[in-house]
Amino acid sequence: MFDKYRGKMKYKLSVTKNFASAHSLREYKGRCENIHGHNWKIRVSFSGSKLDSTGMLIDFTNIKKYLDQIISYLDHKFLNEIEPFNKINPTTENIAMFIYEQLKQIETETAKVCEVEVWESESSSAVVSI
């Protein structure tokens, strides 16, 4: 039925989750150098052009399960006290890169992490993408 599109289409799947944590920005001159918290929102995306035998790029359940593990590591923590943020600044950009690196562990041959977006507020986000 869809043979005329096979190999020509690119698929992108996204999952969105939330967590809460606190941080302080080292070497920052301003209010954010003080300890403060955020209700973070994360959207992670996988892309590819080939579906598996079930017609899926990657199972949403697998993405959600692994993202929940990452979130449980970050949720209700003072980020400056946990790896790698005890060494690098827990900026929104670095949090996005941390999540991106963690998600690479569940990539498949055909589904790759292509984007991680992290919102620290309703109006401010950082995106890491390939």
N, C-alpha and C positions, 0 to 999 in steps of 0.2 A: 504494500500500500504506500509506504513512504520511501520506496527504493530510489525514486528520482532525487531525494534529498540526502541519501546516505553518504556520509563522508564530506558533505558540503556544509552541514549545519554545525554550529558551535552551541553547546549547552552551558548554562551557568546556573548553579543551584546555590541558594543562600539560606542561612539559618541565623536568627537573631535571638540573643539572650541578654540578660542583665545581671549585674552584681554591684555590690557596694564595698568601697574600701577607702582608706585614707592614705595620703602621701604628703610629702613636703619636697619642694624642689631645691636641691642643693645649688649653690652659686647663683641663685636667682635673686634679683633685687626687686622686691615687691611683696605683695600680700601672699603670694603662692609659696614663699620660702617658709611660711608657717604651716604647721600641720592643719590640713583641711580634708574634707571628704567629698566624694562624688558618688552619685548613682550612675555607674557606667552602663552604657549600652554597646553591645558588640554585634556586628554583622559580619559573618564569615562566608566566603564564596569559593566554590570549586568550579572549575571549567574543564571542558574536554569536548571532543567531537565524535566519540564512539560510545554507544550504550552497551551495557552488558546483556546477557541473554534474557534477563527479566525486563529489559527496556529502561533500565536506570543508568544514570551516569555514576552515581554513588548513592548509597542508601542514606536518607535523611536521618534514620535512627542511629547509624554509626557516627555521623557528624555530631548529632545532639549529645550522644553518650560521651564522646571524647571531649567536646566543648564543656560539658558539665564537669568533667574531671579538672580541666584547666581552670574553670571558674571557681571550683571548690578550693583550689590552691590560692586564689586571689581574694575570694570573698571574705568580707569582714576582717581584713588584715590591715596592718600598717605596712604598706608596700616597701617602704625603705628598709624594713627588717628582714625581707625574704629575698632569696636568690631570684633573679640576678640583680634586683633593684637595691640590694645592699651595696652594690659596687657601681651600678649605672643609675642615672637619674630616672625616676619613675614618671617620665613624661608620657603624655598620651601617645606620642610617636613610638617610644620604646615599649610601651605596653602592647601596641598593635604589632610591633615586630616580634615580641616575645610570643604572642598568641600565634602569629604566622609560623614561626619556627616550630612550635609545639604541634600545630596541625599538619605539618609536613609528614609526621609519623603515620598518618592514616591515608596518605595519598595512595592511589592505585596506579596501575600502568596507564590508565586512560583518564583519571580524574586528578587534577592538580589544584592545590590551593592557589587561587589567583588574586584574592583580595581579602583584606581584613580592615574593617572600619571600626574605630572606637570613638564613641561620643563621651565627653566628660560632662557635657550639659546638652540641653536641647538645641543649642545653636553652635556648638563647637565640637569638631571631630577631626581625627587624623586617619588617613588611609595609607595602607601599605599595599602595593599591588605589583604584579609582574606584567 
